[in-house]
């Protein structure tokens, strides 16, 4: 376990793409510990409608990596140029780093020791058309996914919340035996040891720009 305070853990759990160690094995015990902690997360009405698919089989990882790459090229999840709402001033160098990191992960995703897919039971996904319905379903699984990522960081593991493969969610479900009509995949989290442990707080907008008190 890394000797981190809660504040240090929360401020240094980064989206790790370029610093994942693809060659160092990860003990299954560490993944199980992270999942046990994820199960302590809150969920809507305490229903705990989550499931976690943990993939380590090389052939399945390669198939998921191929879907991931297709998802990147599909359009909706292509890394797009910065927009007017970006809070960090963009430069050509920063934009190049973003594209490099995304491409590096896509090219090596099959080499990551574990791919974790948090899922949630949603037997009537066709009705998830309102903000309330979507907030209820995502709010019942994303806190667990984030708890998993924090627990991984505490154990010297790197993670990143990714979504490109969801462009082909049905194909991934068929490959992994996930009952697509009833269970939604929320993301894909690569898990590996990191190249170094010296992650620092990220540059963020000042609190005064994003916190609204009593009204917008």
C-alpha positions as semicolon CSV with decimal commas, in nm:
position;residue;x (nm);y (nm);z (nm)
1;X;0,000;0,000;0,000
2;X;0,123;0,349;-0,078
3;X;0,164;0,576;0,227
4;X;-0,089;0,834;0,112
5;X;-0,335;1,048;0,303
6;X;-0,693;1,051;0,174
7;X;-0,636;1,397;0,025
8;X;-0,318;1,283;-0,152
9;X;-0,493;0,976;-0,288
10;X;-0,785;1,183;-0,420
11;X;-0,559;1,444;-0,579
12;X;-0,309;1,208;-0,745
13;X;-0,532;0,938;-0,893
14;X;-0,474;1,025;-1,257
15;X;-0,600;0,888;-1,588
16;X;-0,294;0,677;-1,672
17;X;-0,235;0,590;-2,037
18;X;0,134;0,631;-2,121
19;X;0,273;0,514;-1,787
20;X;0,110;0,173;-1,761
21;X;0,362;-0,109;-1,721
22;X;0,250;-0,366;-1,979
23;X;0,519;-0,617;-1,885
24;X;0,482;-0,645;-1,507
25;X;0,220;-0,896;-1,391
26;X;-0,051;-0,788;-1,148
27;X;-0,149;-1,028;-0,872
28;X;-0,513;-1,130;-0,886
29;X;-0,529;-1,068;-0,512
30;X;-0,482;-0,693;-0,572
31;X;-0,774;-0,682;-0,816
32;X;-0,991;-0,869;-0,567
33;X;-0,899;-0,625;-0,290
34;X;-0,993;-0,331;-0,512
35;X;-1,324;-0,492;-0,603
36;X;-1,404;-0,563;-0,236
37;X;-1,359;-0,192;-0,165
38;X;-1,565;-0,098;-0,470
39;X;-1,854;-0,298;-0,325
40;X;-1,864;-0,055;-0,032
41;X;-1,967;0,231;-0,260
42;X;-2,319;0,372;-0,230
43;X;-2,584;0,276;-0,482
44;X;-2,939;0,389;-0,561
45;X;-3,175;0,258;-0,291
46;X;-2,888;0,029;-0,185
47;X;-2,984;-0,212;-0,459
48;X;-2,623;-0,289;-0,554
49;X;-2,719;-0,368;-0,911
50;X;-2,356;-0,376;-1,020
51;X;-2,151;-0,654;-1,177
52;X;-1,783;-0,652;-1,272
53;X;-1,632;-0,841;-1,565
54;X;-1,257;-0,885;-1,516
55;X;-1,073;-0,989;-1,832
56;X;-0,724;-1,137;-1,828
57;X;-0,752;-1,395;-2,106
58;X;-0,515;-1,286;-2,388
59;X;-0,757;-1,367;-2,671
60;X;-1,045;-1,178;-2,510
61;X;-0,820;-0,883;-2,431
62;X;-0,709;-0,870;-2,793
63;X;-1,071;-0,883;-2,912
64;X;-1,166;-0,602;-2,673
65;X;-0,867;-0,399;-2,789
66;X;-0,987;-0,436;-3,147
67;X;-1,335;-0,314;-3,050
68;X;-1,174;-0,027;-2,860
69;X;-0,980;0,081;-3,167
70;X;-1,292;0,054;-3,382
71;X;-1,473;0,265;-3,125
72;X;-1,208;0,534;-3,146
73;X;-1,249;0,542;-3,522
74;X;-1,626;0,530;-3,506
75;X;-1,653;0,903;-3,457
76;X;-1,836;0,963;-3,131
77;X;-1,533;0,887;-2,917
78;X;-1,260;1,022;-3,140
79;X;-1,034;1,255;-2,950
80;X;-1,164;1,587;-3,077
81;X;-0,990;1,924;-3,090
82;X;-1,037;2,151;-2,789
83;X;-1,357;2,346;-2,761
84;X;-1,456;2,683;-2,626
85;X;-1,548;2,537;-2,284
86;X;-1,207;2,383;-2,217
87;X;-1,083;2,517;-1,884
88;X;-0,714;2,451;-1,945
89;X;-0,566;2,678;-2,214
90;X;-0,471;2,457;-2,507
91;X;-0,146;2,452;-2,698
92;X;-0,033;2,240;-2,995
93;X;0,208;2,061;-2,761
94;X;-0,063;1,974;-2,508
95;X;-0,298;1,857;-2,781
96;X;-0,021;1,638;-2,927
97;X;0,033;1,479;-2,583
98;X;-0,339;1,401;-2,555
99;X;-0,344;1,230;-2,894
100;X;-0,020;1,048;-2,822
101;X;-0,152;0,913;-2,492
102;X;-0,478;0,798;-2,647
103;X;-0,301;0,631;-2,936
104;X;-0,046;0,466;-2,708
105;X;-0,318;0,309;-2,497
106;X;-0,517;0,194;-2,799
107;X;-0,211;0,028;-2,952
108;X;-0,121;-0,154;-2,631
109;X;-0,455;-0,223;-2,468
110;X;-0,424;-0,596;-2,528
111;X;-0,101;-0,595;-2,324
112;X;-0,262;-0,456;-2,008
113;X;-0,274;-0,728;-1,738
114;X;-0,642;-0,673;-1,657
115;X;-0,936;-0,502;-1,824
116;X;-1,222;-0,435;-1,583
117;X;-1,572;-0,359;-1,710
118;X;-1,816;-0,233;-1,444
119;X;-2,172;-0,318;-1,543
120;X;-2,515;-0,238;-1,405
121;X;-2,847;-0,420;-1,431
122;X;-3,086;-0,218;-1,648
123;X;-3,362;-0,453;-1,765
124;X;-3,547;-0,165;-1,932
125;X;-3,264;0,030;-2,091
126;X;-3,501;0,159;-2,361
127;X;-3,666;0,374;-2,093
128;X;-3,346;0,554;-1,993
129;X;-3,446;0,867;-2,182
130;X;-3,482;1,116;-1,894
131;X;-3,217;1,288;-1,689
132;X;-3,359;1,132;-1,373
133;X;-3,352;0,779;-1,513
134;X;-2,997;0,818;-1,637
135;X;-2,878;0,975;-1,311
136;X;-3,029;0,686;-1,116
137;X;-2,864;0,417;-1,325
138;X;-2,519;0,577;-1,357
139;X;-2,524;0,690;-0,995
140;X;-2,566;0,329;-0,894
141;X;-2,243;0,208;-1,051
142;X;-2,000;0,495;-1,121
143;X;-1,919;0,556;-0,750
144;X;-1,814;0,190;-0,731
145;X;-1,600;0,229;-1,044
146;X;-1,426;0,533;-0,893
147;X;-1,374;0,353;-0,562
148;X;-1,209;0,071;-0,757
149;X;-0,975;0,319;-0,925
150;X;-0,883;0,486;-0,595
151;X;-0,815;0,148;-0,437
152;X;-0,594;0,060;-0,733
153;X;-0,395;0,382;-0,694
154;X;-0,341;0,302;-0,325
155;X;-0,181;-0,026;-0,435
156;X;0,052;0,125;-0,692
157;X;-0,173;0,043;-0,986
158;X;-0,272;0,277;-1,267
159;X;-0,615;0,301;-1,424
160;X;-0,810;0,511;-1,672
161;X;-1,184;0,540;-1,732
162;X;-1,242;0,469;-2,103
163;X;-1,555;0,439;-2,318
164;X;-1,468;0,385;-2,689
165;X;-1,557;0,016;-2,686
166;X;-1,915;0,108;-2,590
167;X;-1,973;0,202;-2,952
168;X;-1,972;-0,176;-2,997
169;X;-2,123;-0,269;-2,663
170;X;-2,343;-0,544;-2,809
171;X;-2,043;-0,712;-2,973
172;X;-1,844;-0,694;-2,648
173;X;-2,141;-0,837;-2,459
174;X;-2,166;-1,133;-2,697
175;X;-1,795;-1,204;-2,663
176;X;-1,800;-1,188;-2,281
177;X;-2,136;-1,355;-2,222
178;X;-2,295;-1,038;-2,082
179;X;-2,676;-1,043;-2,121
180;X;-2,700;-0,728;-2,334
181;X;-3,078;-0,667;-2,304
182;X;-3,057;-0,659;-1,925
183;X;-2,706;-0,546;-1,832
184;X;-2,530;-0,225;-1,940
185;X;-2,155;-0,185;-1,959
186;X;-2,048;0,151;-1,818
187;X;-1,681;0,175;-1,916
188;X;-1,359;-0,022;-1,959
189;X;-1,083;0,026;-1,702
190;X;-0,731;-0,093;-1,791
191;X;-0,536;-0,192;-1,478
192;X;-0,159;-0,226;-1,455
193;X;0,133;-0,132;-1,236
194;X;0,263;0,214;-1,320
195;X;0,601;0,327;-1,445
196;X;0,693;0,525;-1,136
197;X;0,465;0,639;-0,857
198;X;0,528;1,014;-0,869
199;X;0,186;1,133;-0,983
200;X;0,097;1,487;-0,885
201;X;-0,221;1,692;-0,865
202;X;-0,337;1,803;-1,209
203;X;-0,380;2,157;-1,327
204;X;-0,739;2,258;-1,271
205;X;-0,948;2,573;-1,304
206;X;-0,971;2,794;-0,994
207;X;-1,256;2,703;-0,763
208;X;-1,411;3,048;-0,811
209;X;-1,471;2,965;-1,178
210;X;-1,670;2,648;-1,117
211;X;-1,836;2,680;-0,776
212;X;-2,173;2,856;-0,769
213;X;-2,319;2,947;-0,433
214;X;-2,699;2,962;-0,405
215;X;-2,739;3,033;-0,779
216;X;-2,548;2,999;-1,106
